[in-house]
Amino acid sequence: MPPAASAVARSSPRTTTATRWLLAGLWFALACGAAPGPDAGADAGGGADAAGPAPIARITTLAGINGDQPGFADGPALGGAEFDMPEGLLLDAARQHLYVADSGNHALRRLDLATMEVITVAGIGTVRGSNDTTGQGATLVPARLNNPRNLVMAPGGDGLYFTDAGNHVIRHLDLITLEVTTVVGMAGQTGSTDGVGADARFGADGLFATWPGAMVIDEDDPVGPTLYVADSANQTLRAVDLSTRTVRTVAGQVGQLGAADGPAAQATFNKPAGLALDGAGGLLVAEANNLTVRRLDLASGQVTTVAGKAPADPRHYCENISPVLPPECGALDAARGTDARFRFPYALAPDHAGGVLLVDSHNNLIRRLDPRTTAVTSIAGVQATLLDDIPHGSADSDAAAGVAGTFWHPTHAVAASATGDVLFVADRSASCIRRVELGVR
């Protein structure tokens, strides 16, 4: 059994998150055939960004240093703990623990909401690797991770599953012993092979979208608890039978970019990034590059578009550094989902009030999708795009009541109250965790 996690010394400064995001955006735009031109700073979204400011929500920093100061340190949530590109969150309400996939530090962290202390529970911080936990006591070899991104609670509540994205595997953390084991996939091996355990493959080689992405567990599946995985690089949705560790592809065509609705095997996706169950037999899929939310009916196998509209060119770049900005890019709220517009919709989660939280990452907004009516509403943040959002990763992005706070490329949000009026948000580029109070005026 691993020893209790101890305080970790503060790391030395590294490349700033803003620099990494901007270089990545420029590289992607050039790779897709675009180049910044004289109108690159203009938002040519066809009026789609004219939705006005989001309703005021009070946004404060819960843990970490708010700003472009990535680091690695355990300790008090404020004034001590540091993160580097926190990606995914999981709230264990029963234990008052918030787990963080600290992707840039190759670690899983835990914030105790009672004591407001942060510790590292998996990974050794800043050093990547792929080994599981072995031995105990003097022979203990701690697990190493590689860019963990998403977290879901295991049935029973004593463990969690996480996508170890850089290793192209799904792994399990025992919350009692803190032991890490690999469940499906083989570290360092990419592909789309269905199979059992280590015979299955996820992800693809390449600089962007190489990883298995979001996950959600359907505990009511007739065959038993099933873990759904967005295999972003392969443009497919996968299912893992947790009792047998059998992986199968349930929707999409391997390697085929597109936005075709229809039977699951004929449907196409473009970077499926977020997953959530809609409570009515459907699996909702946030598609980052299609700028949409899709729905897979788990009984009929039909895929439909619920919100947003996919650009005609699947290799577009929906940012204002591109001279040819698709009109489907934007931040428009709408009573009908397909009239709404997004910019890199990245994550989905239930809001505990019948709706679904949608993290619109490159709009720097948290939005709400009503699965019944498909209405989309912005509920927190201020809309800003790549070239004009860099200043938002600073201490003044926290806000008092009556002032709209801001995010900086958020990647995940979870409801922190039974009524859904308090949220926790992984604010990736700001390298911190934020707290949001909705409805504060």
C-alpha positions as CSV (number, residue, x, y, z in Angstrom):
1,M,0.0,0.0,0.0
2,P,1.4,3.4,-0.9
3,P,2.3,5.7,2.0
4,A,0.2,8.8,2.6
5,A,1.0,11.4,0.1
6,S,3.4,14.1,1.4
7,A,4.0,17.7,0.5
8,V,5.8,18.2,-2.8
9,A,8.4,20.8,-3.2
10,R,7.6,23.7,-5.6
11,S,8.8,23.1,-9.1
12,S,10.8,25.6,-11.1
13,P,9.0,27.8,-13.6
14,R,8.3,26.2,-17.0
15,T,7.0,27.3,-20.4
16,T,3.9,29.4,-19.8
17,T,0.5,28.0,-20.6
18,A,-0.3,31.0,-22.8
19,T,2.7,30.4,-24.9
20,R,1.9,26.7,-25.3
21,W,-1.7,27.5,-26.3
22,L,-0.8,30.3,-28.8
23,L,1.9,28.2,-30.5
24,A,-0.4,25.2,-30.7
25,G,-3.1,27.4,-32.2
26,L,-0.8,28.9,-34.8
27,W,0.6,25.4,-35.7
28,F,-2.9,24.0,-36.1
29,A,-4.1,26.9,-38.2
30,L,-1.1,26.6,-40.6
31,A,-1.5,22.8,-40.7
32,C,-5.1,23.2,-41.8
33,G,-4.1,25.5,-44.6
34,A,-4.8,28.8,-42.9
35,A,-2.4,31.6,-42.2
36,P,-3.0,34.8,-40.1
37,G,-4.0,37.6,-42.4
38,P,-4.9,41.3,-42.1
39,D,-8.3,40.3,-40.6
40,A,-7.0,37.6,-38.3
41,G,-7.9,39.6,-35.2
42,A,-11.5,40.1,-36.3
43,D,-14.3,37.8,-35.2
44,A,-15.9,36.9,-38.5
45,G,-18.5,34.7,-37.0
46,G,-21.3,36.1,-39.1
47,G,-22.8,37.9,-36.1
48,A,-22.9,34.7,-34.0
49,D,-21.0,36.4,-31.2
50,A,-23.6,39.1,-30.8
51,A,-25.3,37.2,-28.0
52,G,-24.2,39.7,-25.4
53,P,-22.5,39.0,-22.0
54,A,-23.4,35.9,-20.1
55,P,-25.5,36.3,-17.0
56,I,-23.4,37.4,-14.0
57,A,-21.9,34.6,-11.9
58,R,-19.5,35.1,-9.1
59,I,-16.2,33.3,-10.0
60,T,-13.4,32.9,-7.4
61,T,-10.3,30.8,-7.2
62,L,-10.7,27.6,-5.2
63,A,-7.2,26.2,-5.4
64,G,-3.9,27.0,-7.2
65,I,-2.4,30.2,-8.3
66,N,-4.7,32.0,-10.7
67,G,-2.7,33.1,-13.7
68,D,-0.1,31.9,-16.2
69,Q,2.1,30.4,-13.5
70,P,2.1,26.6,-13.8
71,G,3.8,24.7,-11.1
72,F,3.7,21.6,-8.9
73,A,3.3,21.9,-5.2
74,D,1.0,20.3,-2.5
75,G,-0.2,22.3,0.4
76,P,-2.9,24.8,1.3
77,A,-5.4,25.3,-1.6
78,L,-4.6,29.0,-1.8
79,G,-1.1,30.3,-1.3
80,G,0.5,26.9,-1.5
81,A,-0.8,24.4,-4.0
82,E,0.1,24.7,-7.7
83,F,-1.2,23.0,-10.8
84,D,-0.2,22.8,-14.5
85,M,-3.0,22.6,-17.0
86,P,-5.6,20.9,-14.7
87,E,-7.9,19.1,-17.2
88,G,-10.6,17.0,-15.5
89,L,-12.5,17.0,-12.2
90,L,-14.3,14.5,-10.1
91,L,-16.3,15.4,-7.0
92,D,-16.6,12.8,-4.3
93,A,-19.3,14.5,-2.3
94,A,-19.5,11.8,0.3
95,R,-15.9,12.3,1.4
96,Q,-15.8,16.0,0.5
97,H,-12.9,15.4,-1.9
98,L,-12.3,17.0,-5.3
99,Y,-10.0,15.0,-7.6
100,V,-8.1,16.8,-10.3
101,A,-6.4,15.4,-13.4
102,D,-3.3,17.6,-13.3
103,S,-2.3,16.8,-16.9
104,G,0.8,19.0,-17.2
105,N,2.2,17.5,-14.0
106,H,1.3,13.9,-15.0
107,A,-0.4,13.4,-11.6
108,L,-3.8,13.1,-9.9
109,R,-4.3,15.5,-7.1
110,R,-6.9,15.6,-4.3
111,L,-8.4,18.7,-2.7
112,D,-9.9,18.1,0.7
113,L,-12.9,20.5,0.8
114,A,-13.0,20.4,4.6
115,T,-9.4,21.2,5.3
116,M,-8.7,23.0,1.9
117,E,-5.4,21.0,1.6
118,V,-4.1,19.6,-1.7
119,I,-2.1,16.3,-1.9
120,T,-0.9,14.2,-4.8
121,V,-2.5,10.8,-4.9
122,A,-1.1,9.3,-8.1
123,G,2.0,10.0,-10.1
124,I,5.2,11.6,-8.9
125,G,4.7,15.0,-10.5
126,T,6.4,16.5,-13.6
127,V,7.9,13.2,-14.5
128,R,5.9,11.1,-16.9
129,G,5.8,7.3,-17.1
130,S,3.5,4.3,-17.5
131,N,4.2,1.8,-14.8
132,D,1.4,0.7,-12.4
133,T,1.9,0.6,-8.6
134,T,4.0,-2.3,-7.4
135,G,5.3,-3.6,-4.1
136,Q,4.7,-2.0,-0.7
137,G,6.7,-0.5,2.1
138,A,10.4,-0.5,1.3
139,T,9.8,-2.1,-2.1
140,L,7.0,0.3,-3.2
141,V,7.3,1.5,-6.7
142,P,4.8,4.4,-7.2
143,A,2.8,4.6,-10.4
144,R,3.8,7.1,-13.1
145,L,1.3,8.7,-15.4
146,N,1.4,10.5,-18.7
147,N,-1.0,13.4,-19.3
148,P,-4.1,12.2,-17.3
149,R,-7.2,14.0,-18.5
150,N,-10.6,12.7,-17.4
151,L,-12.0,11.1,-14.3
152,V,-15.1,9.1,-13.4
153,M,-16.2,7.4,-10.2
154,A,-16.1,3.6,-10.2
155,P,-19.3,1.8,-9.1
156,G,-19.3,1.5,-5.3
157,G,-17.4,4.7,-4.8
158,D,-14.1,3.3,-3.6
159,G,-12.2,3.9,-6.9
160,L,-12.0,6.0,-10.0
161,Y,-11.2,5.5,-13.6
162,F,-9.0,7.9,-15.5
163,T,-7.8,8.3,-19.1
164,D,-4.0,8.3,-19.0
165,A,-4.0,10.1,-22.3
166,G,-0.3,10.1,-23.2
167,N,-0.2,6.4,-22.5
168,H,-3.3,5.7,-24.6
169,V,-4.9,3.6,-21.7
170,I,-7.7,3.6,-19.2
171,R,-6.4,3.1,-15.6
172,H,-8.0,2.7,-12.1
173,L,-7.0,4.4,-8.9
174,D,-8.1,2.6,-5.7
175,L,-9.2,5.5,-3.4
176,I,-8.4,3.5,-0.2
177,T,-5.0,2.0,-1.1
178,L,-4.0,4.6,-3.7
179,E,-2.8,1.8,-6.0
180,V,-3.0,2.4,-9.8
181,T,-3.7,-0.4,-12.2
182,T,-4.2,-0.4,-16.0
183,V,-7.6,-1.6,-17.0
184,V,-7.6,-1.6,-20.8
185,G,-5.1,-0.7,-23.5
186,M,-1.3,-1.0,-23.7
187,A,0.9,1.9,-22.7
188,G,2.7,3.3,-25.8
189,Q,0.6,1.3,-28.2
190,T,-2.0,3.2,-30.4
191,G,-4.8,2.0,-32.6
192,S,-8.5,1.2,-32.6
193,T,-8.5,-2.5,-32.0
194,D,-11.4,-3.9,-30.0
195,G,-10.6,-6.7,-27.5
196,V,-10.1,-7.6,-23.9
197,G,-7.9,-5.7,-21.5
198,A,-4.4,-5.2,-22.8
199,D,-5.4,-6.4,-26.3
200,A,-7.6,-3.3,-26.9
201,R,-6.0,-0.1,-28.4
202,F,-6.9,3.6,-28.2
203,G,-5.6,6.8,-29.7
204,A,-3.3,7.5,-32.6
205,D,0.1,8.8,-33.2
206,G,0.4,12.5,-33.9
207,L,0.8,15.9,-32.1
208,F,-2.9,16.7,-31.6
209,A,-5.9,14.6,-30.5
210,T,-3.8,11.5,-29.9
211,W,-5.6,10.4,-26.8
212,P,-8.6,8.6,-25.4
213,G,-10.8,11.4,-24.1
214,A,-13.9,11.8,-21.9
215,M,-15.6,9.0,-20.1
216,V,-19.0,8.3,-18.5
217,I,-20.3,5.2,-16.7
218,D,-23.8,3.8,-17.4
219,E,-24.5,1.7,-14.3
220,D,-28.0,0.7,-15.7
221,D,-26.7,-1.0,-18.9
222,P,-28.4,-4.4,-19.2
223,V,-25.0,-6.1,-19.5
224,G,-23.7,-4.5,-16.4
225,P,-21.8,-1.3,-15.7
226,T,-20.4,0.1,-18.9
227,L,-17.7,2.7,-19.4
228,Y,-18.1,4.8,-22.5
229,V,-15.0,6.5,-23.9
230,A,-14.6,9.2,-26.5
231,D,-11.7,7.9,-28.6
232,S,-11.0,11.4,-29.9
233,A,-8.1,10.5,-32.2
234,N,-10.0,7.7,-33.9
235,Q,-13.2,9.7,-34.2
236,T,-15.2,6.9,-32.5
237,L,-17.1,6.1,-29.3
238,R,-16.0,3.0,-27.4
239,A,-17.6,1.0,-24.7
240,V,-15.8,-1.0,-22.0
241,D,-17.7,-3.8,-20.1
242,L,-16.2,-3.3,-16.7
243,S,-16.9,-6.8,-15.5
244,T,-15.0,-8.4,-18.4
245,R,-12.8,-5.5,-19.5
246,T,-14.1,-6.1,-23.1
247,V,-13.8,-3.1,-25.4
248,R,-16.1,-2.6,-28.4
249,T,-16.7,0.3,-30.8
250,V,-20.3,1.6,-30.6
251,A,-20.3,4.5,-33.0
252,G,-18.2,6.3,-35.7
253,Q,-15.9,5.2,-38.4
254,V,-12.2,4.9,-37.5
255,G,-10.2,7.8,-38.8
256,Q,-13.1,9.3,-40.8
257,L,-13.7,13.0,-40.0
258,G,-17.3,14.1,-40.5
259,A,-20.6,15.1,-39.1
260,A,-23.0,12.5,-40.6
261,D,-25.9,11.5,-38.5
262,G,-27.7,8.2,-38.8
263,P,-27.0,4.6,-37.8
264,A,-24.1,4.4,-35.4
265,A,-21.8,2.5,-37.7
266,Q,-22.3,5.0,-40.5
267,A,-22.2,8.1,-38.4
268,T,-19.0,10.2,-38.4
269,F,-17.4,12.5,-35.7
270,N,-14.7,15.1,-35.5
271,K,-12.9,15.0,-32.2
272,P,-15.5,13.8,-29.8
273,A,-14.4,15.3,-26.5
274,G,-17.1,15.3,-23.8
275,L,-19.6,12.7,-22.8
276,A,-22.7,12.7,-20.5
277,L,-25.9,10.5,-20.2
278,D,-29.1,12.5,-20.8
279,G,-31.3,10.4,-18.4
280,A,-33.5,9.3,-21.3
281,G,-31.4,6.5,-22.9
282,G,-29.1,8.8,-24.8
283,L,-25.3,9.4,-24.7
284,L,-24.5,13.1,-25.4
285,V,-21.3,13.8,-27.2
286,A,-19.6,17.3,-27.2
287,E,-17.6,17.5,-30.5
288,A,-14.8,20.0,-30.2
289,N,-14.0,20.3,-33.9
290,N,-17.6,19.9,-35.2
291,L,-18.8,22.6,-32.9
292,T,-21.8,20.5,-32.0
293,V,-23.4,18.3,-29.4
294,R,-24.6,15.0,-30.8
295,R,-26.7,12.2,-29.3
296,L,-26.3,8.5,-29.6
297,D,-29.6,6.6,-28.7
298,L,-28.2,3.6,-26.8
299,A,-31.2,1.5,-27.7
300,S,-31.7,2.2,-31.4
301,G,-28.1,3.1,-32.2
302,Q,-29.1,6.3,-34.0
303,V,-26.9,9.4,-33.9
304,T,-28.5,12.9,-34.2
305,T,-27.3,16.4,-33.8
306,V,-28.7,18.2,-30.7
307,A,-27.0,21.5,-30.7
308,G,-24.7,23.6,-32.8
309,K,-23.9,23.2,-36.5
310,A,-20.8,21.6,-38.1
311,P,-18.8,23.5,-40.6
312,A,-18.7,22.2,-44.1
313,D,-14.9,21.8,-44.0
314,P,-14.0,19.4,-41.2
315,R,-10.4,20.8,-41.1
316,H,-11.5,24.3,-40.3
317,Y,-9.9,26.4,-37.5
318,C,-12.5,28.1,-35.4
319,E,-10.4,30.9,-33.9
320,N,-9.8,34.5,-34.8
321,I,-6.2,33.9,-35.8
322,S,-7.6,32.3,-39.0
323,P,-8.5,34.6,-41.9
324,V,-11.3,32.2,-43.0
325,L,-13.5,31.8,-39.9
326,P,-16.5,29.4,-40.5
327,P,-19.8,31.1,-39.9
328,E,-20.7,28.2,-37.7
329,C,-18.3,29.5,-35.1
330,G,-19.7,31.7,-32.4
331,A,-21.2,32.0,-28.9
332,L,-24.9,32.4,-29.6
333,D,-27.5,31.1,-27.1
334,A,-30.7,29.8,-28.5
335,A,-34.0,28.2,-27.6
336,R,-33.4,25.5,-30.2
337,G,-30.1,23.8,-29.9
338,T,-29.2,23.7,-33.6
339,D,-29.4,27.5,-33.7
340,A,-26.8,27.8,-30.9
341,R,-23.1,28.3,-31.7
342,F,-20.0,27.1,-30.0
343,R,-16.2,27.4,-30.2
344,F,-14.5,24.2,-29.1
345,P,-17.2,22.6,-26.9
346,Y,-15.1,20.4,-24.7
347,A,-16.8,18.8,-21.7
348,L,-20.3,17.8,-20.5
349,A,-21.5,17.0,-17.0
350,P,-24.9,16.8,-15.2
351,D,-26.0,20.0,-13.4
352,H,-28.2,18.1,-10.8
353,A,-31.2,20.2,-12.0
354,G,-32.1,18.2,-15.1
355,G,-29.7,20.0,-17.4
356,V,-26.2,19.4,-18.7
357,L,-23.2,21.7,-18.1
358,L,-21.3,22.4,-21.3
359,V,-17.8,23.8,-21.2
360,D,-17.3,26.0,-24.3
361,S,-13.6,26.1,-23.9
362,H,-12.4,28.6,-26.5
363,N,-15.4,30.9,-25.8
364,N,-14.3,30.9,-22.1
365,L,-17.9,30.2,-21.2
366,I,-19.8,27.6,-19.1
367,R,-23.2,26.9,-20.8
368,R,-26.2,24.9,-20.0
369,L,-28.0,22.5,-22.3
370,D,-31.5,21.4,-21.6
371,P,-31.7,17.8,-23.0
372,R,-35.5,18.0,-23.3
373,T,-35.9,21.2,-25.2
374,T,-32.2,21.4,-26.5
375,A,-32.1,25.1,-25.4
376,V,-28.6,26.4,-24.8
377,T,-27.9,29.2,-22.3
378,S,-24.6,30.8,-21.2
379,I,-24.4,30.8,-17.4
380,A,-20.9,31.9,-16.4
381,G,-17.9,33.6,-17.9
382,V,-17.4,36.3,-20.5
383,Q,-17.1,35.4,-24.1
384,A,-13.5,35.9,-25.5
385,T,-11.5,34.2,-28.1
386,L,-7.8,33.3,-28.6
387,L,-6.2,36.7,-29.4
388,D,-8.2,38.7,-26.8
389,D,-8.4,36.3,-23.9
390,I,-4.8,36.0,-22.8
391,P,-5.1,38.8,-20.2
392,H,-7.9,36.8,-18.5
393,G,-5.6,34.5,-16.7
394,S,-4.8,36.8,-13.9
395,A,-6.0,37.6,-10.4
396,D,-8.5,40.1,-11.6
397,S,-10.5,37.4,-13.3
398,D,-11.9,36.6,-9.8
399,A,-15.0,38.7,-9.2
400,A,-17.2,40.0,-6.5
401,A,-21.0,39.9,-6.8
402,G,-22.3,42.1,-9.5
403,V,-19.1,41.8,-11.6
404,A,-18.7,39.2,-14.3
405,G,-15.7,37.0,-13.7
406,T,-13.8,35.3,-16.5
407,F,-12.1,32.0,-17.4
408,W,-9.1,31.1,-19.4
409,H,-9.7,28.0,-21.5
410,P,-11.8,26.0,-19.0
411,T,-11.9,22.3,-19.7
412,H,-14.3,20.7,-17.2
413,A,-17.1,21.8,-14.8
414,V,-18.9,19.8,-12.1
415,A,-21.9,20.7,-10.1
416,A,-20.8,21.2,-6.5
417,S,-24.3,21.5,-4.9
418,A,-27.4,19.5,-5.0
419,T,-29.3,22.2,-6.7
420,G,-26.6,23.0,-9.3
421,D,-26.1,26.6,-8.3
422,V,-22.4,26.1,-7.3
423,L,-19.8,24.7,-9.7
424,F,-16.2,23.8,-9.7
425,V,-14.3,24.5,-12.9
426,A,-10.9,23.3,-14.1
427,D,-9.5,26.6,-15.6
428,R,-6.8,25.0,-17.7
429,S,-4.7,27.9,-19.0
430,A,-5.0,29.7,-15.6
431,S,-3.6,26.6,-13.9
432,C,-6.1,26.7,-11.1
433,I,-9.5,25.4,-10.0
434,R,-12.3,27.9,-9.8
435,R,-15.6,28.1,-7.8
436,V,-18.7,29.5,-9.5
437,E,-21.8,30.8,-7.7
438,L,-24.7,31.1,-10.1
439,G,-27.5,33.7,-9.8
440,V,-25.4,36.1,-7.7
441,R,-26.2,39.7,-8.6
